[in-house]
Amino acid sequence: MTNFLFDFVRPAGAILLSRYEEWIVVLSYIIAAVASILAMHLADQAKQFQLTKDQKFALLSGAIALGAAVWSMHFLGMLAFELCVTVKYAPLPTLLSILPAFVAAWAAMRWISQSARGMRHLWLGGIIIGLGIGVMHYSGMLAMRTAAVMTFKPWWVAMSVAVAVLLAVLALWFRQQCEGLQRLRAWRHVVSGAVMGAAITIMHYVGMAAATFVGLAEFAQPVPTVDRWYLSTLVTLGAITLIGAVIAQNMIVRQRQLARDLQFKEHQMRVIFQNAIDAIVITDAKGFIQTVNRAFEGMFGYQAQRITGKHISKMIPDWKQLNAYAKKRRQLDTTEKMVAERQGFHADGHEIPLRIALTRVVENESTFCISFLMDMTAFHTQQNALEKLLTEDPLTGLFNRRGLMSLMRGIASGAQAHNLNRGMILLFLDLDGFKSVNDTLGHAAGDEVLITLSQRIPGVLREEDMVCRFGGDEFVILLTFTEHPRLLASKIADKLIERIQQPIRLQSGQEITVGCSIGVAFAWPKKKEEIEALLEKADAAMYLAKKGNAGKVVFSSI
């Protein structure tokens, strides 16, 4: 080819006929589209890598694959072109034409890998890609060696570059839009890659349409390029091999990333497992221990290596029962978790109240159990302390009104549940002469009197009877009976009066005496309302006793 001119001055000679081999044209587009799709995917994947070197490798390999595909598409398109003269290609210019393709591909990969881009960057990326493809195309055509003279139509050249830029911008824009659309997100690589492949391919063939070949025909009809079959096969195989190598290498990098992630997550789980506050034990389906954490060792006093392989029932006797419940519940309603409170045993033999959450896990046709154990000792201690605070009189240590009501409801519920004929007697006791003690000697002396009487009263009661400080100088004694309630109440009341009237020596050395008035009521209550009514009857009877002579005992007549 003796000249490379724009067609402002057409050289002498006839315009040579030309045509394309269709299957090579189709093949050129397929290679460009596949490489573009791969490049889009690799650019996305690069953002997911944690290591900078992996990100750069993904971008570089994507640029190599896309640049090689752009060049392969161009060269296949040139091989598909047939003239009426002999056409050869100079090796060095042909190979050097790949450099602009790599620059364009690298620009495309850098742009795609950035998630936030505006229109200005969109056009800048499209222009760089389109110009890179254009430079590669026209520099590649310089590698043609033929007797004809090649001229170009300027407007067609400009249009080919403009088409490349616009389609590149369109491909980048479409991919950007697909990022925000959930339905198209999965297809963004395919669609944008197909558009990018079209930009590469259309630019090439529009650029070829801009060329005019002038000279003397050597053949009557257009003929294939020299060694076309050999070159097209070599280029196709080379492109496929390069794309495959890039895919394989990125799969290896991805595998290393996944391995690192898995190792990190495994490390996280190990740290969480070992540093969990609650004890954790993993057993097989039969209950043989596979591993325990540090909290388990501290809770039960066993070292992990000494109990691995042992059955967990040594520490938790009811584990088999819980496991059976969990298995049954899973069969019935797919619930794998079983939560219950049971007793465990420390290595030294003392009991540990436990809250156990047992989960059965079925994976790959094998079953194992994870048990989360919470030591309830502190909770029960706090609960008992709170219960004591709510139900116990702080001065005397006796039950208070809340404690009495709770006890009466428990007795009524037990009698009803077991169909027992058990009744309750209430002796409502109010001290006589206590107000004068407080008025003359002070409240500290009054407290001494109450404490002394709270210690005396239980001495005249049966083991199952209960006494509470109802408030101020009022006490309530609860008796249970099955028969002869009046006789039992009278007997206890007489003993109470006798014991309370005994002299009390204060810390000051002074000796005082107080008496009491007692109201008595009995019934067989089953409901809360009946319990409260019984208490009101005893209270009313006490007020009647208070109006009579000191030491009088009055039975409720209601």
VOSENU-572246 format. One record per residue (C-alpha): x, y, z. Coordinates in nm, 3 decimals, padded with zeros to 5 digits. Last residue first. Example, Ala and Ser with C-alpha at 12.3 -4.5 7.8 and 13.67 -1.06 7.14 Angstrom:
REM VOSENU-572246
<atom <01.367,-00.106,00.714>>,
<atom <01.230,-00.450,00.780>>,
END
This chain:
REM VOSENU-572246
<atom <-07.025,-01.422,11.035>>,
<atom <-06.997,-01.491,11.413>>,
<atom <-06.624,-01.429,11.423>>,
<atom <-06.471,-01.571,11.737>>,
<atom <-06.365,-01.328,12.013>>,
<atom <-06.075,-01.380,12.258>>,
<atom <-06.046,-01.139,12.555>>,
<atom <-05.709,-01.050,12.695>>,
<atom <-05.811,-00.701,12.790>>,
<atom <-06.184,-00.666,12.868>>,
<atom <-06.419,-00.578,12.585>>,
<atom <-06.380,-00.324,12.305>>,
<atom <-06.060,-00.486,12.178>>,
<atom <-06.234,-00.822,12.145>>,
<atom <-06.486,-00.664,11.910>>,
<atom <-06.200,-00.509,11.712>>,
<atom <-06.036,-00.852,11.690>>,
<atom <-06.359,-01.005,11.553>>,
<atom <-06.362,-00.747,11.271>>,
<atom <-06.002,-00.830,11.180>>,
<atom <-06.078,-01.204,11.180>>,
<atom <-06.376,-01.146,10.952>>,
<atom <-06.173,-00.922,10.720>>,
<atom <-05.902,-01.190,10.688>>,
<atom <-06.161,-01.452,10.598>>,
<atom <-06.311,-01.220,10.334>>,
<atom <-05.966,-01.170,10.177>>,
<atom <-05.921,-01.546,10.150>>,
<atom <-06.273,-01.591,10.006>>,
<atom <-06.202,-01.325,09.740>>,
<atom <-05.875,-01.495,09.640>>,
<atom <-06.052,-01.825,09.586>>,
<atom <-06.048,-02.160,09.763>>,
<atom <-06.134,-02.068,10.124>>,
<atom <-06.227,-02.336,10.380>>,
<atom <-06.314,-02.116,10.678>>,
<atom <-06.194,-01.990,11.016>>,
<atom <-06.214,-01.662,11.208>>,
<atom <-06.060,-01.555,11.539>>,
<atom <-06.007,-01.206,11.688>>,
<atom <-05.746,-01.176,11.960>>,
<atom <-05.678,-00.900,12.211>>,
<atom <-05.331,-00.875,12.364>>,
<atom <-05.136,-00.791,12.682>>,
<atom <-04.824,-00.594,12.759>>,
<atom <-04.580,-00.605,13.054>>,
<atom <-04.267,-00.398,13.119>>,
<atom <-03.928,-00.444,13.287>>,
<atom <-03.661,-00.172,13.275>>,
<atom <-03.300,-00.282,13.244>>,
<atom <-03.224,-00.037,12.961>>,
<atom <-03.193,-00.335,12.727>>,
<atom <-03.562,-00.409,12.795>>,
<atom <-03.695,-00.687,13.015>>,
<atom <-04.033,-00.820,12.900>>,
<atom <-04.277,-00.961,13.155>>,
<atom <-04.501,-01.256,13.052>>,
<atom <-04.835,-01.138,12.914>>,
<atom <-04.742,-01.251,12.561>>,
<atom <-04.694,-01.614,12.664>>,
<atom <-05.027,-01.645,12.848>>,
<atom <-05.225,-01.470,12.577>>,
<atom <-05.064,-01.687,12.312>>,
<atom <-05.131,-02.007,12.502>>,
<atom <-05.498,-01.918,12.538>>,
<atom <-05.520,-01.837,12.168>>,
<atom <-05.361,-02.170,12.068>>,
<atom <-05.616,-02.373,12.267>>,
<atom <-05.909,-02.164,12.153>>,
<atom <-05.806,-02.196,11.788>>,
<atom <-05.770,-02.574,11.807>>,
<atom <-06.110,-02.616,11.976>>,
<atom <-06.281,-02.386,11.727>>,
<atom <-06.122,-02.563,11.426>>,
<atom <-06.236,-02.914,11.525>>,
<atom <-06.138,-03.089,11.198>>,
<atom <-05.898,-03.066,10.901>>,
<atom <-05.698,-02.772,11.020>>,
<atom <-05.446,-02.509,10.915>>,
<atom <-05.333,-02.228,11.142>>,
<atom <-05.227,-01.876,11.040>>,
<atom <-05.130,-01.630,11.311>>,
<atom <-05.176,-01.260,11.237>>,
<atom <-04.989,-00.992,11.430>>,
<atom <-05.081,-00.629,11.491>>,
<atom <-04.853,-00.386,11.678>>,
<atom <-04.782,-00.171,11.370>>,
<atom <-04.857,-00.390,11.064>>,
<atom <-04.953,-00.748,10.980>>,
<atom <-04.652,-00.902,11.149>>,
<atom <-04.677,-01.264,11.041>>,
<atom <-04.705,-01.601,11.213>>,
<atom <-04.718,-01.944,11.052>>,
<atom <-04.831,-02.289,11.164>>,
<atom <-04.676,-02.609,11.026>>,
<atom <-04.443,-02.662,11.320>>,
<atom <-04.720,-02.606,11.575>>,
<atom <-04.744,-02.280,11.763>>,
<atom <-04.664,-02.185,12.123>>,
<atom <-04.293,-02.111,12.061>>,
<atom <-04.369,-01.919,11.741>>,
<atom <-04.512,-01.633,11.956>>,
<atom <-04.204,-01.575,12.171>>,
<atom <-03.955,-01.459,11.904>>,
<atom <-04.197,-01.214,11.743>>,
<atom <-04.283,-01.103,12.099>>,
<atom <-03.922,-01.005,12.170>>,
<atom <-03.885,-00.820,11.838>>,
<atom <-04.210,-00.627,11.895>>,
<atom <-04.108,-00.529,12.250>>,
<atom <-03.763,-00.417,12.139>>,
<atom <-03.925,-00.207,11.862>>,
<atom <-04.140,-00.036,12.124>>,
<atom <-03.830,00.042,12.329>>,
<atom <-03.678,00.207,12.021>>,
<atom <-04.008,00.389,11.963>>,
<atom <-03.986,00.580,12.288>>,
<atom <-04.026,00.497,12.659>>,
<atom <-04.337,00.694,12.750>>,
<atom <-04.530,00.725,12.423>>,
<atom <-04.402,00.404,12.260>>,
<atom <-04.471,00.199,12.574>>,
<atom <-04.808,00.373,12.618>>,
<atom <-04.908,00.263,12.267>>,
<atom <-04.824,-00.101,12.343>>,
<atom <-05.074,-00.129,12.627>>,
<atom <-05.279,-00.403,12.459>>,
<atom <-05.127,-00.575,12.156>>,
<atom <-05.349,-00.673,11.859>>,
<atom <-05.380,-01.033,11.742>>,
<atom <-05.580,-01.160,11.441>>,
<atom <-05.594,-01.537,11.479>>,
<atom <-05.672,-01.680,11.135>>,
<atom <-05.783,-02.040,11.094>>,
<atom <-05.759,-02.215,10.758>>,
<atom <-05.932,-02.521,10.620>>,
<atom <-05.814,-02.839,10.458>>,
<atom <-06.057,-03.088,10.308>>,
<atom <-05.815,-03.196,10.037>>,
<atom <-05.906,-03.227,09.667>>,
<atom <-05.540,-03.242,09.561>>,
<atom <-05.558,-02.934,09.337>>,
<atom <-05.806,-02.754,09.564>>,
<atom <-05.601,-02.810,09.878>>,
<atom <-05.283,-02.703,09.701>>,
<atom <-05.446,-02.388,09.560>>,
<atom <-05.583,-02.290,09.903>>,
<atom <-05.246,-02.345,10.075>>,
<atom <-05.066,-02.139,09.808>>,
<atom <-05.322,-01.859,09.831>>,
<atom <-05.275,-01.848,10.209>>,
<atom <-04.896,-01.828,10.173>>,
<atom <-04.916,-01.544,09.921>>,
<atom <-05.156,-01.354,10.143>>,
<atom <-04.927,-01.396,10.444>>,
<atom <-04.619,-01.288,10.249>>,
<atom <-04.793,-00.974,10.127>>,
<atom <-04.902,-00.889,10.484>>,
<atom <-04.550,-00.932,10.622>>,
<atom <-04.384,-01.263,10.708>>,
<atom <-04.162,-01.249,11.016>>,
<atom <-03.804,-01.115,11.025>>,
<atom <-03.898,-00.886,11.312>>,
<atom <-03.784,-00.545,11.189>>,
<atom <-03.755,-00.600,10.811>>,
<atom <-04.099,-00.767,10.778>>,
<atom <-04.066,-01.026,10.504>>,
<atom <-04.269,-01.073,10.182>>,
<atom <-04.130,-00.811,09.942>>,
<atom <-03.773,-00.801,10.071>>,
<atom <-03.767,-01.178,10.100>>,
<atom <-03.889,-01.211,09.742>>,
<atom <-03.624,-00.964,09.632>>,
<atom <-03.354,-01.155,09.819>>,
<atom <-03.485,-01.483,09.682>>,
<atom <-03.478,-01.345,09.328>>,
<atom <-03.130,-01.204,09.378>>,
<atom <-03.005,-01.539,09.504>>,
<atom <-03.193,-01.719,09.226>>,
<atom <-03.029,-01.497,08.968>>,
<atom <-02.685,-01.539,09.122>>,
<atom <-02.722,-01.917,09.119>>,
<atom <-02.879,-01.932,08.771>>,
<atom <-02.563,-02.047,08.592>>,
<atom <-02.648,-02.019,08.223>>,
<atom <-02.585,-02.309,07.986>>,
<atom <-02.604,-02.299,07.607>>,
<atom <-02.624,-02.651,07.462>>,
<atom <-02.536,-02.728,07.101>>,
<atom <-02.635,-03.071,06.971>>,
<atom <-02.506,-03.268,06.674>>,
<atom <-02.676,-03.452,06.392>>,
<atom <-02.537,-03.591,06.069>>,
<atom <-02.720,-03.621,05.737>>,
<atom <-02.516,-03.335,05.589>>,
<atom <-02.633,-03.101,05.866>>,
<atom <-02.893,-03.156,06.138>>,
<atom <-02.854,-02.925,06.436>>,
<atom <-03.032,-02.994,06.766>>,
<atom <-03.049,-02.693,06.996>>,
<atom <-03.050,-02.704,07.375>>,
<atom <-03.105,-02.389,07.581>>,
<atom <-03.034,-02.479,07.945>>,
<atom <-03.096,-02.259,08.248>>,
<atom <-02.891,-02.411,08.524>>,
<atom <-02.902,-02.437,08.905>>,
<atom <-02.560,-02.574,09.006>>,
<atom <-02.539,-02.851,09.264>>,
<atom <-02.223,-02.930,09.460>>,
<atom <-02.029,-03.245,09.375>>,
<atom <-01.669,-03.121,09.356>>,
<atom <-01.672,-03.151,08.976>>,
<atom <-01.983,-02.936,08.969>>,
<atom <-02.325,-03.090,08.918>>,
<atom <-02.611,-02.954,08.708>>,
<atom <-02.974,-02.900,08.803>>,
<atom <-03.238,-02.816,08.545>>,
<atom <-03.418,-02.517,08.400>>,
<atom <-03.559,-02.555,08.050>>,
<atom <-03.525,-02.431,07.693>>,
<atom <-03.550,-02.668,07.394>>,
<atom <-03.472,-02.545,07.043>>,
<atom <-03.528,-02.747,06.726>>,
<atom <-03.886,-02.644,06.660>>,
<atom <-03.994,-02.826,06.339>>,
<atom <-04.350,-02.861,06.477>>,
<atom <-04.394,-03.228,06.561>>,
<atom <-04.063,-03.388,06.462>>,
<atom <-03.866,-03.096,06.605>>,
<atom <-04.068,-03.115,06.927>>,
<atom <-03.982,-03.485,06.962>>,
<atom <-03.610,-03.426,06.911>>,
<atom <-03.608,-03.139,07.160>>,
<atom <-03.796,-03.350,07.417>>,
<atom <-03.553,-03.640,07.368>>,
<atom <-03.258,-03.403,07.411>>,
<atom <-03.410,-03.267,07.731>>,
<atom <-03.455,-03.618,07.870>>,
<atom <-03.101,-03.716,07.776>>,
<atom <-02.967,-03.397,07.943>>,
<atom <-03.141,-03.467,08.276>>,
<atom <-02.820,-03.578,08.456>>,
<atom <-02.626,-03.262,08.359>>,
<atom <-02.256,-03.290,08.458>>,
<atom <-02.214,-03.670,08.427>>,
<atom <-02.501,-03.661,08.177>>,
<atom <-02.260,-03.488,07.936>>,
<atom <-02.107,-03.817,07.828>>,
<atom <-01.729,-03.819,07.801>>,
<atom <-01.549,-03.780,07.466>>,
<atom <-01.391,-03.451,07.569>>,
<atom <-01.408,-03.441,07.949>>,
<atom <-01.038,-03.438,08.037>>,
<atom <-00.923,-03.227,07.741>>,
<atom <-01.172,-02.953,07.829>>,
<atom <-01.063,-02.917,08.191>>,
<atom <-01.342,-02.970,08.443>>,
<atom <-01.456,-02.734,08.722>>,
<atom <-01.820,-02.719,08.615>>,
<atom <-01.869,-02.345,08.562>>,
<atom <-01.505,-02.260,08.490>>,
<atom <-01.466,-02.531,08.229>>,
<atom <-01.800,-02.439,08.073>>,
<atom <-01.695,-02.072,08.061>>,
<atom <-01.375,-02.174,07.884>>,
<atom <-01.563,-02.335,07.596>>,
<atom <-01.658,-02.697,07.540>>,
<atom <-01.591,-02.947,07.259>>,
<atom <-01.704,-03.289,07.136>>,
<atom <-01.892,-03.417,07.442>>,
<atom <-02.088,-03.739,07.402>>,
<atom <-02.461,-03.666,07.421>>,
<atom <-02.609,-03.919,07.182>>,
<atom <-02.662,-03.670,06.897>>,
<atom <-02.301,-03.555,06.922>>,
<atom <-02.208,-03.290,07.174>>,
<atom <-02.121,-02.921,07.169>>,
<atom <-02.096,-02.745,07.504>>,
<atom <-02.135,-02.373,07.567>>,
<atom <-02.110,-02.201,07.906>>,
<atom <-02.248,-01.848,07.909>>,
<atom <-02.016,-01.546,07.916>>,
<atom <-01.883,-01.621,07.568>>,
<atom <-01.506,-01.581,07.535>>,
<atom <-01.424,-01.924,07.387>>,
<atom <-01.715,-01.934,07.145>>,
<atom <-01.683,-01.569,07.041>>,
<atom <-01.309,-01.611,06.979>>,
<atom <-01.368,-01.935,06.788>>,
<atom <-01.649,-01.776,06.587>>,
<atom <-01.426,-01.484,06.495>>,
<atom <-01.140,-01.717,06.398>>,
<atom <-01.378,-01.916,06.180>>,
<atom <-01.499,-01.590,06.028>>,
<atom <-01.139,-01.492,05.954>>,
<atom <-01.056,-01.832,05.806>>,
<atom <-01.370,-01.824,05.593>>,
<atom <-01.289,-01.474,05.473>>,
<atom <-00.931,-01.575,05.396>>,
<atom <-01.052,-01.885,05.210>>,
<atom <-01.308,-01.676,05.022>>,
<atom <-01.035,-01.432,04.919>>,
<atom <-00.808,-01.719,04.814>>,
<atom <-01.094,-01.863,04.609>>,
<atom <-01.154,-01.525,04.449>>,
<atom <-00.787,-01.505,04.356>>,
<atom <-00.806,-01.856,04.210>>,
<atom <-01.127,-01.768,04.026>>,
<atom <-00.952,-01.457,03.899>>,
<atom <-00.673,-01.672,03.758>>,
<atom <-00.918,-01.909,03.592>>,
<atom <-01.122,-01.629,03.436>>,
<atom <-00.809,-01.453,03.311>>,
<atom <-00.673,-01.779,03.171>>,
<atom <-01.005,-01.849,02.997>>,
<atom <-01.008,-01.502,02.842>>,
<atom <-00.649,-01.548,02.725>>,
<atom <-00.719,-01.892,02.582>>,
<atom <-01.034,-01.773,02.406>>,
<atom <-00.847,-01.477,02.257>>,
<atom <-00.557,-01.696,02.147>>,
<atom <-00.791,-01.956,02.003>>,
<atom <-00.971,-01.689,01.803>>,
<atom <-00.648,-01.522,01.690>>,
<atom <-00.491,-01.853,01.580>>,
<atom <-00.807,-01.968,01.403>>,
<atom <-00.838,-01.635,01.223>>,
<atom <-00.468,-01.640,01.129>>,
<atom <-00.467,-01.996,00.990>>,
<atom <-00.792,-01.955,00.801>>,
<atom <-00.686,-01.616,00.667>>,
<atom <-00.343,-01.730,00.549>>,
<atom <-00.338,-01.453,00.283>>,
<atom <-00.651,-01.243,00.309>>,
<atom <-00.955,-01.384,00.136>>,
<atom <-01.040,-01.299,-00.227>>,
<atom <-01.261,-01.031,-00.380>>,
<atom <-01.371,-01.121,-00.735>>,
<atom <-01.206,-01.071,-01.075>>,
<atom <-00.861,-01.090,-00.924>>,
<atom <-00.552,-00.869,-00.939>>,
<atom <-00.754,-00.547,-00.955>>,
<atom <-00.561,-00.231,-01.034>>,
<atom <-00.588,00.037,-00.766>>,
<atom <-00.813,00.225,-00.528>>,
<atom <-00.931,00.107,-00.186>>,
<atom <-01.182,00.334,-00.008>>,
<atom <-01.201,00.347,00.371>>,
<atom <-01.484,00.506,00.571>>,
<atom <-01.679,00.181,00.553>>,
<atom <-01.393,00.016,00.743>>,
<atom <-01.435,00.275,01.015>>,
<atom <-01.808,00.199,01.026>>,
<atom <-01.709,-00.168,01.056>>,
<atom <-01.469,-00.110,01.341>>,
<atom <-01.692,00.134,01.531>>,
<atom <-01.980,-00.108,01.503>>,
<atom <-01.773,-00.388,01.659>>,
<atom <-01.632,-00.196,01.954>>,
<atom <-01.959,-00.022,02.036>>,
<atom <-02.150,-00.350,01.989>>,
<atom <-01.921,-00.520,02.239>>,
<atom <-01.991,-00.235,02.482>>,
<atom <-02.366,-00.286,02.429>>,
<atom <-02.335,-00.662,02.489>>,
<atom <-02.125,-00.595,02.800>>,
<atom <-02.387,-00.350,02.931>>,
<atom <-02.660,-00.611,02.884>>,
<atom <-02.467,-00.908,03.022>>,
<atom <-02.306,-00.725,03.313>>,
<atom <-02.630,-00.556,03.419>>,
<atom <-02.833,-00.876,03.409>>,
<atom <-02.849,-00.944,03.786>>,
<atom <-02.924,-00.577,03.854>>,
<atom <-03.209,-00.563,03.603>>,
<atom <-03.492,-00.645,03.847>>,
<atom <-03.334,-00.460,04.140>>,
<atom <-03.284,-00.136,03.948>>,
<atom <-03.020,00.093,04.104>>,
<atom <-02.715,-00.084,03.963>>,
<atom <-02.896,-00.121,03.629>>,
<atom <-02.870,00.255,03.580>>,
<atom <-02.491,00.252,03.607>>,
<atom <-02.469,-00.040,03.364>>,
<atom <-02.682,00.150,03.117>>,
<atom <-02.466,00.459,03.154>>,
<atom <-02.144,00.267,03.093>>,
<atom <-02.285,00.097,02.782>>,
<atom <-02.437,00.421,02.653>>,
<atom <-02.110,00.607,02.705>>,
<atom <-01.932,00.334,02.506>>,
<atom <-02.203,00.353,02.240>>,
<atom <-02.162,00.728,02.213>>,
<atom <-01.781,00.717,02.200>>,
<atom <-01.766,00.438,01.939>>,
<atom <-02.031,00.608,01.727>>,
<atom <-01.839,00.936,01.746>>,
<atom <-01.518,00.758,01.640>>,
<atom <-01.696,00.603,01.340>>,
<atom <-01.865,00.935,01.258>>,
<atom <-01.535,01.118,01.252>>,
<atom <-01.391,00.860,01.014>>,
<atom <-01.704,00.873,00.800>>,
<atom <-01.678,01.249,00.782>>,
<atom <-01.317,01.231,00.673>>,
<atom <-01.375,00.975,00.391>>,
<atom <-01.058,00.768,00.390>>,
<atom <-00.808,00.659,00.126>>,
<atom <-00.628,00.327,00.081>>,
<atom <-00.406,00.273,-00.226>>,
<atom <-00.392,-00.079,-00.358>>,
<atom <-00.078,-00.294,-00.391>>,
<atom <-00.131,-00.449,-00.048>>,
<atom <00.026,-00.462,00.301>>,
<atom <-00.214,-00.381,00.582>>,
<atom <-00.043,-00.286,00.912>>,
<atom <-00.169,00.072,00.880>>,
<atom <-00.517,-00.070,00.935>>,
<atom <-00.415,-00.149,01.292>>,
<atom <-00.330,00.216,01.353>>,
<atom <-00.680,00.302,01.234>>,
<atom <-00.853,00.052,01.461>>,
<atom <-00.636,00.102,01.771>>,
<atom <-00.675,00.479,01.749>>,
<atom <-01.053,00.439,01.719>>,
<atom <-01.079,00.194,02.008>>,
<atom <-00.876,00.428,02.228>>,
<atom <-01.084,00.725,02.115>>,
<atom <-01.407,00.545,02.211>>,
<atom <-01.272,00.431,02.551>>,
<atom <-01.133,00.774,02.640>>,
<atom <-01.451,00.946,02.520>>,
<atom <-01.678,00.705,02.712>>,
<atom <-01.481,00.753,03.035>>,
<atom <-01.495,01.132,03.004>>,
<atom <-01.864,01.118,02.920>>,
<atom <-01.942,00.917,03.232>>,
<atom <-01.705,01.127,03.443>>,
<atom <-01.903,01.438,03.356>>,
<atom <-02.233,01.251,03.398>>,
<atom <-02.153,01.163,03.758>>,
<atom <-01.978,00.859,03.902>>,
<atom <-02.023,00.678,04.232>>,
<atom <-01.940,00.304,04.214>>,
<atom <-01.589,00.327,04.073>>,
<atom <-01.487,-00.011,03.930>>,
<atom <-01.659,00.067,03.601>>,
<atom <-01.443,00.375,03.542>>,
<atom <-01.114,00.200,03.613>>,
<atom <-01.211,-00.097,03.398>>,
<atom <-01.308,00.126,03.102>>,
<atom <-00.987,00.328,03.127>>,
<atom <-00.785,00.004,03.135>>,
<atom <-00.970,-00.120,02.826>>,
<atom <-00.901,00.201,02.635>>,
<atom <-00.531,00.186,02.723>>,
<atom <-00.519,-00.185,02.637>>,
<atom <-00.679,-00.119,02.297>>,
<atom <-00.433,00.165,02.232>>,
<atom <-00.148,-00.089,02.287>>,
<atom <-00.292,-00.364,02.062>>,
<atom <-00.188,-00.172,01.749>>,
<atom <00.170,-00.264,01.830>>,
<atom <00.102,-00.627,01.735>>,
<atom <-00.023,-00.539,01.387>>,
<atom <00.253,-00.284,01.338>>,
<atom <00.509,-00.561,01.417>>,
<atom <00.353,-00.847,01.216>>,
<atom <00.296,-00.666,00.880>>,
<atom <-00.035,-00.785,00.741>>,
<atom <-00.105,-00.928,00.396>>,
<atom <-00.366,-00.849,00.131>>,
<atom <-00.359,-00.972,-00.232>>,
<atom <-00.594,-00.778,-00.455>>,
<atom <-00.965,-00.803,-00.537>>,
<atom <-01.043,-00.731,-00.175>>,
<atom <-01.186,-00.936,00.118>>,
<atom <-01.255,-00.820,00.477>>,
<atom <-01.322,-01.100,00.727>>,
<atom <-00.950,-01.093,00.817>>,
<atom <-00.982,-00.723,00.904>>,
<atom <-01.284,-00.798,01.124>>,
<atom <-01.087,-01.079,01.286>>,
<atom <-00.808,-00.830,01.355>>,
<atom <-01.047,-00.577,01.506>>,
<atom <-01.226,-00.835,01.720>>,
<atom <-00.892,-00.970,01.837>>,
<atom <-00.777,-00.615,01.926>>,
<atom <-01.092,-00.548,02.124>>,
<atom <-01.067,-00.895,02.281>>,
<atom <-00.703,-00.838,02.379>>,
<atom <-00.796,-00.505,02.538>>,
<atom <-01.093,-00.660,02.722>>,
<atom <-00.891,-00.953,02.856>>,
<atom <-00.593,-00.734,02.946>>,
<atom <-00.816,-00.472,03.110>>,
<atom <-00.996,-00.743,03.310>>,
<atom <-00.661,-00.886,03.420>>,
<atom <-00.548,-00.540,03.527>>,
<atom <-00.870,-00.463,03.716>>,
<atom <-00.867,-00.800,03.895>>,
<atom <-00.497,-00.764,03.977>>,
<atom <-00.551,-00.415,04.115>>,
<atom <-00.826,-00.536,04.345>>,
<atom <-00.620,-00.836,04.456>>,
<atom <-00.324,-00.608,04.533>>,
<atom <-00.549,-00.378,04.734>>,
<atom <-00.662,-00.664,04.960>>,
<atom <-01.027,-00.675,05.062>>,
<atom <-01.172,-00.789,04.731>>,
<atom <-01.536,-00.701,04.672>>,
<atom <-01.468,-00.392,04.463>>,
<atom <-01.255,-00.602,04.224>>,
<atom <-01.553,-00.829,04.163>>,
<atom <-01.749,-00.549,04.003>>,
<atom <-01.461,-00.471,03.767>>,
<atom <-01.420,-00.842,03.698>>,
<atom <-01.788,-00.873,03.600>>,
<atom <-01.779,-00.577,03.364>>,
<atom <-01.458,-00.709,03.206>>,
<atom <-01.613,-01.052,03.156>>,
<atom <-01.915,-00.897,02.985>>,
<atom <-01.681,-00.695,02.762>>,
<atom <-01.478,-01.005,02.677>>,
<atom <-01.793,-01.195,02.580>>,
<atom <-01.920,-00.902,02.370>>,
<atom <-01.594,-00.852,02.179>>,
<atom <-01.553,-01.225,02.113>>,
<atom <-01.914,-01.256,01.996>>,
<atom <-01.877,-00.949,01.772>>,
<atom <-01.572,-01.092,01.594>>,
<atom <-01.741,-01.429,01.550>>,
<atom <-02.038,-01.267,01.375>>,
<atom <-01.803,-01.088,01.134>>,
<atom <-01.608,-01.412,01.083>>,
<atom <-01.932,-01.589,00.993>>,
<atom <-02.023,-01.319,00.742>>,
<atom <-01.707,-01.318,00.529>>,
<atom <-01.699,-00.955,00.421>>,
<atom <-01.690,-00.784,00.078>>,
<atom <-01.475,-00.557,-00.137>>,
<atom <-01.460,-00.428,-00.497>>,
<atom <-01.169,-00.204,-00.587>>,
<atom <-01.217,00.159,-00.683>>,
<atom <-01.047,00.208,-01.021>>,
<atom <-00.731,00.404,-01.072>>,
<atom <-00.591,00.752,-01.027>>,
<atom <-00.563,00.881,-00.673>>,
<atom <-00.857,01.069,-00.513>>,
<atom <-00.763,01.413,-00.384>>,
<atom <-00.974,01.507,-00.079>>,
<atom <-00.995,01.133,-00.015>>,
<atom <-00.793,01.123,00.302>>,
<atom <-00.467,00.953,00.231>>,
<atom <-00.257,00.649,00.324>>,
<atom <-00.036,00.582,00.020>>,
<atom <00.181,00.305,-00.129>>,
<atom <00.000,00.000,00.000>>,
END
